[in-house]
Amino acid sequence: MYYNNEIWVASAGDKKISIVPKMANRHGLIAGATGTGKTVTLKVMAESFSDCGVPVFLADVKGDLAGMCRPGIDSADMQERIARFGLAECGFDYEAYPTCYWDIYGQNGIPLRTTISEMGPTLLARLMDLNPTQTAIMQIVFKIADDEGLLLLDIKDLRSMLQYVYENAKEYSAIYGNMAKQSIAAIVRSVVALEEAGGDQFFGEPGLNIRDWFQTGDGGKGMINILDCQSLINNPTMYSTFMLWMMSELFETLPEAGDAEKPRMVFFFDEAHLLFEDAPKALLQKIEQVVKLIRSKGVGIYFITQNPSDIPNDVLAQLGNKVQHALHAYTPAEKKKVKAAAESFRENPEFDTMEAISSLGIGEALVSFLDRDGRPSVVERAKILPPKSQMGPIDEMTRNRQIQQNNLYIKYEAVEDRDSAYELLTKRIAAEDAAEQQAKEDALQAKAEEKQRKLEEKELERQRAAAEREAERKAKKTKTAVKSVAKTATGTIGREIGNTIGSSVGGKFGKKLGGNLGAALGRGLLDTLFRF
């Protein structure tokens, strides 16, 4: 509850335990075993930040934070708690809060996306746990895409770009440096795995403008942005991807704010042990970096988990505002964890902190917030205030109405798939294939034309030879005919001359002999002439 310009979270008797808004960006921790009241504490704090005009982001793992869009429901238990804390005199009333629902998968909230280019080669390489050589190749691929004007927006853009570089590795290696095909193939496999994990839905346009989270609703209340993680939390790869992107985006987008009177925004990550468990090293390093540095940009980060030991020590050391609900200690290992949790608080001489942690009731907690000078307060055993909004989930109809009535729904609901690397490379490859096919067809056409030309030349040669043979045959035939006629004529003429001469010399016998000799002489003479 926001009261007297402070985030009133709990009471120890008559003492109000509050977070000073100026110290809210020193981050915080809400810890405790299952069923001890962590979710109520989270809701009370988130509502209070919203009341003082600070936007809030919640990772809703179990779906029980969705009811913040509706006012709480009165009951005898609530009336008893209101009376116990004296809330009626402080202006307590059931309220609905301005709420915006988000979902990477687009099922229980406005689709939340970013582009491959915004993620960048370095973060992608860290996320996919690429080795230094593969990381360098990923950076070169992004450089090639940039040089050739190929936008990398979604997973298919990155995959097609990698495949294109793989197919043209020899040409690109000569310009950008050696790129082994085996390394490119390994990166492609990692990209396919990321795609199967949900990257095809997370990467794309329109990408989220993270400034859209920094909004206020009616009455100046900070917008409560709720990311539905019921499915996402079961997909560690995508949860890590989102977290890695969001941390980087926050850090790179926001300017320095210094020590403002209240934070720009506060993030709550429920079930944080699931976030850190088996998280990629790159994510852990990024979270550590952001937690250490982002407070100067006016952002507070609060982790909700079962045991403080779930949080890496380097991160835990940065969490100044702590709420510790009950922890069970039945084994030596559990007792060791309880002791470590107790020792993280500034001791209160009025009770034993370690014993108190094990005996806290539901809705009761050990609380220590930073004072105005940034010093941890003495730990107090206190009871957490009740929330103003509805506890638990909401029905599907209410959720859908809240989603579709939000102005950001129109902005982010529909997927945009403008021409980018995938489309441009597809066209380029198609053009190259068409050119190659045309070249093949031209070569075949030229070959066919050459073959036809040779066939035509051969046919012309055949016809010429046939014509020559025919002419020769005709000439020979004519010669034979002329020769035959000439022989007949010459023989006849020779015979007549011989007859005449023979008759004159030898009478009838001489005529016959002279005719035959004349004919023979005539034919012999003709043969001699035709021979020339």
LINCOR-V324486 format. One record per pair of residues at least 4 apart in sequence whose ideal C-beta (glycine too) atoms are under 6 Angstrom apart, sorted by the first residue. I is the first residue (numbers start at 1). J is the second residue. Records with the same first field share a line. If there is no record, write none. Layout:
I=J ; J
This chain:
1=8 ; 48 ; 385
2=48 ; 51 ; 52
3=8 ; 90
6=18
7=18 ; 19 ; 48
8=16 ; 18
9=17 ; 44 ; 45
10=17 ; 367 ; 382 ; 383 ; 384
11=16 ; 85 ; 382
12=380 ; 382
17=367 ; 380 ; 382
19=24 ; 321 ; 369
20=372
21=262
22=261
23=370
24=263 ; 300
25=263 ; 295 ; 298 ; 300
26=320 ; 370
27=300 ; 301 ; 318 ; 319
28=302 ; 319 ; 321
29=303 ; 319 ; 322
30=38 ; 41 ; 42 ; 304 ; 323
31=305 ; 308 ; 324
32=36 ; 38 ; 325 ; 326
33=306 ; 326 ; 327 ; 328
36=325 ; 326
37=325 ; 362 ; 363 ; 384
38=304 ; 325
39=64
40=384
41=323 ; 384
42=268 ; 304
43=387
44=385 ; 387
46=56
47=387 ; 388
49=54 ; 56 ; 266
50=56 ; 97 ; 221 ; 222 ; 224
53=216 ; 220 ; 222
54=222 ; 262 ; 263 ; 266
55=213 ; 214 ; 222 ; 223 ; 265
56=222 ; 224 ; 266
57=225 ; 267
58=65 ; 226 ; 268
59=227 ; 229 ; 269 ; 270
60=65 ; 226 ; 228 ; 229
61=229 ; 233 ; 270 ; 271
63=230 ; 393
64=392 ; 393
65=226
66=393 ; 394
67=390 ; 391 ; 392 ; 394
68=97 ; 99 ; 224 ; 389
69=96 ; 99 ; 402
70=96 ; 390
71=94 ; 95 ; 96
72=94 ; 388 ; 389 ; 390
74=78
78=386
81=386
82=87 ; 88 ; 92
85=385
87=92
94=388
95=388
97=224 ; 389
98=217 ; 221 ; 223
99=224
100=223 ; 225 ; 406
101=109 ; 226 ; 403
102=109 ; 110 ; 112 ; 227
103=107 ; 108 ; 109 ; 228
104=112 ; 202 ; 232
105=201 ; 231
106=111
108=228
109=228
110=408 ; 409 ; 412
111=412
112=208
113=202 ; 204 ; 207
114=118 ; 207 ; 245
115=153 ; 207
116=152 ; 158 ; 203
117=152
118=207
119=123 ; 124 ; 245
121=125 ; 138 ; 139 ; 142
123=244 ; 248
125=130 ; 135 ; 138
126=282
127=241 ; 244
128=190
130=134 ; 135
133=183
134=183 ; 187
137=179 ; 183
140=176
141=161 ; 165
145=150 ; 152 ; 161 ; 421
150=421 ; 424
151=420 ; 421
152=157 ; 158 ; 421
153=157 ; 205 ; 420
154=203 ; 204
155=195 ; 199 ; 200 ; 203
156=160 ; 422
157=420 ; 421 ; 422
158=191
159=191
160=421 ; 422 ; 425
161=421
162=184 ; 187 ; 188
164=425
165=172
166=181 ; 184
168=172
169=173 ; 179 ; 181
172=176
173=178 ; 179
194=199
195=199 ; 200
197=235 ; 237 ; 238
198=202 ; 235 ; 238
199=203
204=415
205=416
206=412 ; 416
210=249 ; 253
212=408
213=225
214=265
215=223
216=220 ; 222
217=221 ; 223
229=233
232=238 ; 239
233=274
236=240
240=244 ; 279 ; 280 ; 283
243=283
244=283 ; 286
245=249
247=286 ; 290
248=252
249=253
250=254
251=290 ; 294
254=297
256=296
257=297 ; 298
260=298
263=298 ; 300
264=298 ; 299
265=299
266=300
267=301
268=302
269=275 ; 303
270=304
272=303 ; 304 ; 305
273=277 ; 305 ; 310
279=283 ; 284
287=291
288=314 ; 315
290=294
291=301 ; 315 ; 318
292=318
294=299
303=311
305=310
307=337
308=341
309=337
311=315 ; 316
320=370
321=369 ; 370
322=368
323=365 ; 367
324=365 ; 366
325=365
326=360
327=338 ; 357
329=334 ; 335 ; 338 ; 358
330=334
338=354 ; 357
339=354
342=353 ; 354 ; 357
345=353 ; 368 ; 379
346=376 ; 378 ; 379
348=378 ; 379
351=356
353=379
356=381
360=364
363=383 ; 384
364=383
365=384
366=379 ; 381
367=380 ; 382
368=376 ; 377 ; 379
369=377
370=374
371=375 ; 377
394=398 ; 399
401=405
403=409
404=409
408=412
409=413
419=423 ; 424
421=425
425=429
482=486
483=530
486=490 ; 526
487=523 ; 526
490=494 ; 522 ; 523 ; 526
491=519 ; 522 ; 523
493=522
494=498 ; 518 ; 519 ; 521 ; 522
495=515 ; 518 ; 519
497=518
498=502 ; 514 ; 515 ; 517 ; 518
499=511 ; 514 ; 515
501=514
502=506 ; 510 ; 511 ; 513 ; 514
503=511
505=510
506=510
510=514
